[in-house]
Amino acid sequence: MMSMLSARLHLLSIGRLSLIAATSFALVACSDPGNDTASVSSDAPTMQETPPPAAVEETEEQLVERARGIHERVITLDTHVDINADNFVSGNNYTMSLDTQVTLPKMQDGGLDVAWFIVYTGQGELNDEGYAAAYANAIEKFEAIHRLTEEIAPDQIELAYTSDDVRRIAASGKKVAMIGIENAYPVGLDLSNIEDFHRRGGRYMSLAHNGHSQFADSNTGEANNDYLHGGLSDLGREAVAEMNRLGIMVDISHPSTDAISEMLDLSVAPVIASHSSARALTNHSRNLSDDMLIRVKENGGVVQTVAFGSYIDEERRVFLAEERQRIMEEKAREYGFEILTSEEIDALSPVEQETYQQNLRRLFPEIEMLAPTANVADFVDHIDHIVNLIGIDHVGISSDFDGGGGVQGWNDASETFNVTLELVRRGYTEEEIRKLWSGNTLRVLDEVQRIAAEIQAEV
């Protein structure tokens, strides 16, 4: 059932759609696919629909057709897609029909133009052995992404390093890959590794994941008020400066509130929340409070609202928080493995953590059958809230596909159009949808890289 706040947001959206219906835009024929990515900047000219006679009301068929035209013309960009390096080899890769939520055929079917593939490493021990294993895991994923774009399918997908690359590649008809780094743990204690990761294509990086890193506290400390640094460590503060120097966006998804606050204080460039939603609607520690959202706006950054069920539906979050552990332990016994505590998970090596997560994923379908279901409308409720709070220029879209993300209606890349359709239903204009899908993210990347160039020029 929709929460009171979600219902109010839905009513606001209906009112907004009614206003647009009153002016009644006419249909526009789809543009040439070869030219549908000509411009993505927030100040770029938009192809405007010609209004029909005022008395004509748009039909459902016309609305869907108008949404398809918009979806084809804008560049659609998802800032968070997890990967398994085993799916990036010659005999098993994203050109094929895999059971992953993202593949190149699914991107094609859904009209998803850009996927940020994630170099993710689970948090392990803060020692030399842990750092070495984490670094090896990160390099394996970097190399996997390069292998897909340079050896396996260079005619279908290309790696982008800048917003200009994105526009050029998308205009050529290829899909676009970009790289985000989830958890700076693999950097170890050697900050020169940040430059190495940048050279390999990393364009955003979070300083922590689920567990405190050598750089920052994690949001997971909130449950028991159990923190390691009280925000950032001294090394974390140095890392923020180094990311600003190199042109890597500082990702504030996953660290603790105090760590995020420090990053916003320290960063001289805009930040990104690569996959976070609104805490006012769903009270999860991974989401951002209204106060924090306002700070992101003041910083000039962007919040990539995430289609992760327990981050966007409060009933689902509560159910999973109260019932998941019992159900998982019961089901795990049936499958013959043990559910570990967070401390026990932290003690595993990165490879062991990934194996453990794979075992957990076997349980997800059965838990899903019992939990309340989140859908595209719930997801866009969060977009509405954040847009209404901090403005259209500071909001984007992410899925967290193959990392737990996906909702009814947008459960893999082939269903990407449904997000655009819901935005159109709520009255968002083509230019606003362009900003949400890619314009805002690319604007922030441009600004981060511009500031990096200025910093380097001063040396």
C-alpha positions as CSV (number, residue, x, y, z in Angstrom):
1,M,0.0,0.0,0.0
2,M,1.3,3.5,-0.9
3,S,2.5,5.5,2.2
4,M,0.8,8.8,2.9
5,L,3.8,10.7,1.7
6,S,4.0,8.6,-1.5
7,A,0.3,9.2,-2.0
8,R,0.8,12.9,-1.7
9,L,3.7,12.9,-4.2
10,H,1.5,10.8,-6.6
11,L,-1.3,13.4,-6.3
12,L,1.3,16.2,-7.0
13,S,2.4,14.2,-10.0
14,I,-1.1,13.8,-11.3
15,G,-1.7,17.5,-11.0
16,R,1.5,18.2,-12.9
17,L,0.5,15.8,-15.7
18,S,-3.0,17.4,-15.8
19,L,-1.3,20.8,-16.3
20,I,0.6,19.4,-19.3
21,A,-2.5,17.6,-20.7
22,A,-4.3,21.0,-20.6
23,T,-1.8,22.3,-23.1
24,S,-1.8,19.0,-24.9
25,F,1.4,18.2,-26.7
26,A,1.1,16.5,-30.1
27,L,3.0,13.4,-31.1
28,V,6.4,13.8,-32.7
29,A,7.7,11.2,-35.0
30,C,10.8,9.4,-33.8
31,S,14.0,10.9,-34.9
32,D,16.6,9.1,-36.9
33,P,18.3,6.6,-34.5
34,G,21.6,7.7,-35.8
35,N,20.9,11.2,-34.5
36,D,19.1,10.5,-31.2
37,T,22.1,11.3,-29.1
38,A,23.2,14.6,-30.6
39,S,23.1,16.5,-27.3
40,V,22.9,15.7,-23.6
41,S,24.1,18.8,-21.8
42,S,21.6,20.4,-19.4
43,D,21.5,23.6,-21.5
44,A,21.2,21.7,-24.8
45,P,18.3,22.6,-27.1
46,T,15.4,20.1,-26.8
47,M,13.2,18.9,-29.6
48,Q,9.9,20.4,-28.6
49,E,6.5,18.8,-29.3
50,T,4.1,21.0,-31.3
51,P,0.9,21.6,-29.4
52,P,-2.4,20.5,-31.0
53,P,-5.7,22.3,-30.7
54,A,-6.3,23.0,-27.0
55,A,-9.4,20.9,-26.9
56,V,-7.6,17.7,-28.0
57,E,-6.7,15.4,-25.1
58,E,-3.8,13.0,-25.4
59,T,-4.8,9.3,-25.6
60,E,-3.0,6.5,-23.8
61,E,-1.6,5.3,-27.1
62,Q,-0.3,8.8,-27.9
63,L,1.3,9.2,-24.5
64,V,3.1,5.9,-24.9
65,E,4.3,6.8,-28.4
66,R,5.4,10.2,-27.2
67,A,7.4,8.5,-24.3
68,R,9.0,6.2,-26.9
69,G,10.1,9.1,-28.9
70,I,11.7,10.8,-25.9
71,H,13.3,7.5,-24.8
72,E,14.9,7.2,-28.2
73,R,16.2,10.8,-28.4
74,V,17.8,11.1,-24.9
75,I,20.9,9.3,-23.8
76,T,19.9,6.8,-21.0
77,L,22.6,6.3,-18.4
78,D,22.6,3.9,-15.4
79,T,25.4,4.7,-12.9
80,H,25.5,1.4,-11.1
81,V,25.7,-2.1,-12.7
82,D,27.6,-4.8,-10.7
83,I,29.6,-7.4,-12.6
84,N,31.2,-10.8,-12.2
85,A,34.5,-11.1,-14.1
86,D,33.5,-14.7,-15.0
87,N,30.9,-13.1,-17.4
88,F,33.6,-11.2,-19.3
89,V,35.5,-14.1,-21.0
90,S,35.4,-15.3,-24.6
91,G,33.0,-18.2,-24.1
92,N,30.7,-16.5,-21.6
93,N,30.0,-12.8,-21.9
94,Y,27.6,-9.9,-22.3
95,T,27.1,-10.5,-26.0
96,M,25.2,-13.6,-25.0
97,S,21.9,-14.5,-23.3
98,L,23.0,-14.7,-19.7
99,D,20.8,-14.7,-16.6
100,T,22.3,-11.4,-15.5
101,Q,20.1,-8.3,-15.4
102,V,22.4,-6.5,-17.8
103,T,23.7,-7.8,-21.1
104,L,24.2,-6.1,-24.4
105,P,21.0,-7.6,-26.0
106,K,19.0,-6.5,-22.9
107,M,20.5,-3.0,-23.2
108,Q,19.5,-2.9,-26.8
109,D,16.0,-4.2,-26.1
110,G,15.4,-1.6,-23.4
111,G,17.1,1.3,-24.9
112,L,19.7,1.6,-22.2
113,D,22.7,3.5,-23.8
114,V,25.3,3.7,-21.0
115,A,26.1,1.3,-18.2
116,W,28.6,2.2,-15.5
117,F,30.2,-1.2,-14.7
118,I,31.3,-1.5,-11.1
119,V,34.7,-2.5,-9.8
120,Y,33.3,-3.7,-6.4
121,T,35.3,-5.2,-3.6
122,G,33.8,-6.4,-0.3
123,Q,35.3,-5.1,2.8
124,G,37.9,-7.3,4.4
125,E,40.7,-7.1,7.0
126,L,42.7,-3.8,7.2
127,N,46.1,-5.4,6.8
128,D,48.6,-6.1,4.0
129,E,47.1,-9.5,3.1
130,G,43.6,-8.0,2.9
131,Y,44.8,-5.0,0.8
132,A,46.7,-7.3,-1.6
133,A,43.7,-9.6,-2.2
134,A,41.4,-6.6,-2.6
135,Y,43.7,-5.0,-5.2
136,A,43.9,-8.2,-7.2
137,N,40.1,-8.4,-7.2
138,A,39.8,-4.8,-8.4
139,I,42.4,-5.3,-11.2
140,E,40.5,-8.5,-12.3
141,K,37.3,-6.5,-12.8
142,F,39.1,-3.5,-14.5
143,E,40.6,-6.0,-16.9
144,A,37.3,-7.7,-17.5
145,I,35.6,-4.5,-18.6
146,H,38.5,-3.6,-20.9
147,R,38.4,-7.1,-22.3
148,L,34.7,-6.7,-23.2
149,T,35.1,-3.3,-24.8
150,E,38.4,-3.9,-26.5
151,E,38.6,-7.6,-27.4
152,I,35.2,-9.4,-27.1
153,A,32.8,-6.8,-28.5
154,P,34.5,-3.6,-29.6
155,D,32.0,-3.3,-32.4
156,Q,29.1,-3.2,-29.9
157,I,30.4,-1.4,-26.9
158,E,33.2,1.1,-26.1
159,L,34.7,2.5,-22.9
160,A,34.1,6.2,-22.2
161,Y,36.3,8.4,-20.1
162,T,34.6,11.8,-20.7
163,S,31.1,13.1,-21.5
164,D,32.4,13.8,-25.0
165,D,33.2,10.1,-25.3
166,V,29.7,9.2,-24.2
167,R,28.1,11.4,-26.9
168,R,30.5,10.2,-29.6
169,I,30.0,6.5,-28.9
170,A,26.3,6.7,-28.4
171,A,25.9,8.6,-31.7
172,S,27.9,5.9,-33.5
173,G,25.2,3.3,-32.5
174,K,27.3,1.5,-30.0
175,K,26.6,1.0,-26.3
176,V,28.7,2.8,-23.8
177,A,30.6,1.4,-20.8
178,M,31.9,3.5,-18.0
179,I,33.6,2.4,-14.7
180,G,32.8,3.2,-11.1
181,I,34.7,1.9,-8.1
182,E,32.6,0.7,-5.2
183,N,34.8,0.7,-2.1
184,A,38.3,2.2,-2.1
185,Y,39.6,-0.7,0.0
186,P,41.7,-2.1,-2.9
187,V,43.7,1.2,-2.9
188,G,45.4,-0.1,0.3
189,L,47.6,2.5,2.0
190,D,49.2,3.6,-1.3
191,L,47.4,6.6,-2.7
192,S,49.2,6.3,-6.0
193,N,46.8,3.4,-6.7
194,I,44.1,6.0,-7.1
195,E,45.9,7.4,-10.1
196,D,46.3,3.8,-11.4
197,F,42.6,3.2,-11.1
198,H,41.9,6.5,-12.9
199,R,44.2,5.5,-15.7
200,R,42.3,2.3,-16.0
201,G,39.0,4.3,-16.5
202,G,37.6,4.7,-13.0
203,R,35.6,7.9,-12.9
204,Y,33.9,7.7,-9.5
205,M,34.9,6.0,-6.3
206,S,33.3,5.4,-2.9
207,L,35.5,5.4,0.1
208,A,33.6,2.6,1.9
209,H,31.1,-0.1,1.4
210,N,29.4,-2.4,3.9
211,G,32.1,-2.3,6.5
212,H,34.6,0.4,7.7
213,S,37.5,0.8,5.4
214,Q,40.9,2.4,6.0
215,F,39.4,5.6,4.5
216,A,35.9,6.0,5.9
217,D,33.2,4.7,8.2
218,S,30.3,2.8,6.6
219,N,26.6,3.4,6.9
220,T,26.5,-0.1,8.5
221,G,27.9,1.3,11.7
222,E,24.6,3.2,12.3
223,A,22.7,0.2,13.6
224,N,24.9,-0.2,16.7
225,N,26.6,3.3,16.7
226,D,29.8,1.4,16.0
227,Y,32.3,3.4,14.1
228,L,36.1,3.2,13.4
229,H,37.0,6.8,12.5
230,G,34.1,9.0,13.4
231,G,33.8,9.9,9.7
232,L,36.9,10.0,7.5
233,S,40.4,8.9,8.5
234,D,43.4,11.2,7.8
235,L,44.1,8.9,4.8
236,G,40.5,9.4,3.7
237,R,40.9,13.1,3.7
238,E,44.0,12.8,1.6
239,A,42.1,10.5,-0.8
240,V,39.4,13.1,-1.3
241,A,42.0,15.7,-2.3
242,E,43.7,13.2,-4.7
243,M,40.4,12.3,-6.3
244,N,39.7,16.0,-6.9
245,R,43.2,16.4,-8.4
246,L,42.7,13.5,-10.8
247,G,39.1,14.1,-11.8
248,I,37.4,11.2,-10.1
249,M,33.9,11.9,-8.7
250,V,33.6,11.4,-5.0
251,D,30.8,8.9,-4.4
252,I,28.9,9.4,-1.2
253,S,26.8,6.2,-1.4
254,H,27.6,3.7,1.4
255,P,29.7,5.8,3.8
256,S,28.4,6.9,7.1
257,T,26.5,10.2,7.5
258,D,29.5,11.8,9.3
259,A,31.9,10.6,6.5
260,I,29.6,12.0,3.9
261,S,29.4,15.3,5.7
262,E,33.2,15.5,5.8
263,M,33.5,14.6,2.1
264,L,31.1,17.5,1.3
265,D,33.1,19.8,3.5
266,L,36.4,18.8,1.8
267,S,35.6,18.3,-1.8
268,V,36.3,21.3,-4.1
269,A,34.4,19.5,-6.9
270,P,30.8,18.3,-7.0
271,V,30.1,14.8,-5.6
272,I,27.9,12.0,-6.8
273,A,25.7,9.6,-4.8
274,S,25.9,6.8,-7.4
275,H,23.0,4.8,-6.0
276,S,21.0,6.2,-3.1
277,S,17.4,7.3,-2.6
278,A,15.4,9.5,-0.2
279,R,15.4,8.6,3.5
280,A,12.3,10.8,4.1
281,L,10.4,8.1,2.2
282,T,12.2,5.0,3.1
283,N,14.2,5.0,6.4
284,H,17.2,3.0,5.3
285,S,20.7,4.0,6.3
286,R,21.8,3.8,2.7
287,N,19.5,6.6,1.8
288,L,20.1,10.3,2.2
289,S,18.2,12.6,4.6
290,D,16.6,15.8,3.3
291,D,19.4,17.8,5.0
292,M,22.0,15.8,3.2
293,L,20.2,16.1,-0.1
294,I,20.2,19.9,0.3
295,R,23.9,19.8,1.0
296,V,24.5,17.8,-2.3
297,K,22.6,20.6,-4.1
298,E,24.7,23.2,-2.4
299,N,27.8,21.3,-3.5
300,G,26.6,21.2,-7.1
301,G,26.4,17.4,-7.1
302,V,23.9,14.8,-8.2
303,V,21.9,12.0,-6.5
304,Q,21.4,8.9,-8.6
305,T,18.1,7.6,-7.3
306,V,18.3,3.8,-7.1
307,A,15.7,1.2,-8.0
308,F,16.5,-1.1,-5.1
309,G,13.4,-2.4,-3.5
310,S,14.2,-2.1,0.2
311,Y,15.6,1.5,-0.4
312,I,12.4,2.8,-2.0
313,D,9.5,1.0,-0.3
314,E,9.1,1.4,3.5
315,E,6.9,-1.7,3.9
316,R,9.4,-3.8,2.1
317,R,12.3,-2.4,4.1
318,V,10.5,-3.1,7.4
319,F,9.6,-6.6,6.4
320,L,13.1,-7.5,5.3
321,A,14.6,-5.9,8.4
322,E,12.3,-7.9,10.7
323,E,11.8,-11.2,8.8
324,R,14.7,-11.6,6.5
325,Q,17.2,-13.1,9.0
326,R,14.7,-15.7,10.2
327,I,13.8,-16.7,6.7
328,M,17.3,-16.8,5.4
329,E,18.5,-19.0,8.3
330,E,15.7,-21.4,7.7
331,K,16.3,-21.6,3.9
332,A,20.1,-21.7,4.3
333,R,19.8,-24.8,6.4
334,E,17.8,-26.4,3.6
335,Y,20.6,-25.5,1.2
336,G,23.4,-26.7,3.5
337,F,25.2,-23.5,4.3
338,E,25.4,-21.1,7.3
339,I,24.3,-17.5,7.6
340,L,27.2,-15.4,8.9
341,T,27.3,-12.3,11.1
342,S,28.6,-9.1,9.7
343,E,31.8,-9.6,11.7
344,E,32.3,-13.1,10.3
345,I,31.6,-11.8,6.7
346,D,34.2,-9.0,7.3
347,A,36.8,-11.7,8.3
348,L,36.4,-13.4,4.9
349,S,38.7,-12.8,2.0
350,P,37.2,-10.8,-0.9
351,V,37.0,-14.1,-2.9
352,E,35.3,-15.9,0.0
353,Q,32.9,-12.9,0.4
354,E,31.9,-13.1,-3.2
355,T,31.2,-16.9,-2.9
356,Y,29.2,-16.2,0.2
357,Q,27.2,-13.6,-1.6
358,Q,26.5,-16.0,-4.4
359,N,25.1,-18.5,-1.9
360,L,22.9,-15.8,-0.4
361,R,21.5,-14.9,-3.8
362,R,20.2,-18.4,-4.1
363,L,17.8,-17.5,-1.3
364,F,16.6,-14.2,-2.8
365,P,13.8,-15.7,-5.0
366,E,12.1,-17.4,-2.1
367,I,12.4,-14.3,0.1
368,E,11.0,-12.2,-2.7
369,M,7.9,-14.3,-2.8
370,L,7.1,-13.3,0.8
371,A,8.2,-9.6,0.8
372,P,6.1,-6.6,-0.3
373,T,7.0,-5.7,-3.9
374,A,8.4,-2.4,-4.9
375,N,7.7,-1.1,-8.4
376,V,8.6,1.6,-10.9
377,A,6.0,4.0,-9.4
378,D,7.6,3.6,-6.0
379,F,11.0,4.4,-7.6
380,V,9.7,7.5,-9.3
381,D,8.1,8.6,-6.0
382,H,11.7,9.0,-4.8
383,I,12.7,10.9,-7.9
384,D,9.7,13.2,-7.4
385,H,10.7,13.9,-3.8
386,I,14.3,14.7,-4.5
387,V,13.4,16.8,-7.5
388,N,10.8,18.8,-5.5
389,L,13.4,19.2,-2.7
390,I,16.6,20.1,-4.5
391,G,15.6,20.7,-8.1
392,I,15.7,18.8,-11.4
393,D,19.5,19.6,-12.0
394,H,20.7,17.4,-9.1
395,V,18.9,14.1,-9.7
396,G,19.8,11.0,-11.8
397,I,18.9,7.4,-12.2
398,S,20.6,4.1,-11.2
399,S,19.5,0.5,-10.9
400,D,22.1,-1.5,-8.9
401,F,21.4,-4.3,-11.3
402,D,23.2,-7.6,-10.5
403,G,23.9,-6.2,-7.1
404,G,20.4,-6.6,-5.5
405,G,18.7,-3.9,-7.5
406,G,15.6,-4.1,-9.7
407,V,11.9,-3.5,-9.1
408,Q,8.7,-4.6,-10.7
409,G,8.6,-3.0,-14.1
410,W,12.4,-2.3,-14.2
411,N,13.9,-5.6,-13.2
412,D,16.5,-5.8,-16.0
413,A,17.9,-3.6,-18.7
414,S,15.4,-4.7,-21.2
415,E,12.6,-2.9,-19.2
416,T,14.4,0.5,-19.1
417,F,11.7,2.2,-21.2
418,N,9.2,1.8,-18.3
419,V,11.1,4.3,-16.3
420,T,10.8,6.9,-19.0
421,L,7.1,6.1,-19.5
422,E,6.4,6.6,-15.8
423,L,8.3,10.0,-15.9
424,V,6.2,11.0,-18.9
425,R,3.0,10.0,-17.1
426,R,3.9,12.3,-14.2
427,G,4.4,15.3,-16.5
428,Y,8.2,15.5,-16.8
429,T,9.2,17.2,-20.0
430,E,11.7,15.9,-22.5
431,E,14.4,18.3,-21.3
432,E,13.8,17.2,-17.7
433,I,14.0,13.6,-18.6
434,R,17.2,14.2,-20.5
435,K,18.7,15.7,-17.4
436,L,17.5,12.8,-15.2
437,W,18.8,10.1,-17.5
438,S,22.2,11.5,-18.3
439,G,22.5,15.3,-18.5
440,N,23.0,15.9,-14.8
441,T,25.6,13.1,-14.3
442,L,27.6,14.2,-17.3
443,R,27.5,17.8,-16.2
444,V,29.0,16.8,-12.8
445,L,31.7,14.7,-14.5
446,D,32.6,17.7,-16.7
447,E,32.8,19.9,-13.7
448,V,35.0,17.5,-11.8
449,Q,37.3,17.1,-14.7
450,R,37.5,20.8,-15.3
451,I,38.4,21.4,-11.7
452,A,41.0,18.6,-11.8
453,A,42.6,20.3,-14.8
454,E,42.8,23.6,-12.9
455,I,44.4,21.9,-9.9
456,Q,47.0,20.2,-12.1
457,A,47.7,23.4,-13.9
458,E,48.6,25.1,-10.5
459,V,51.3,22.6,-9.7
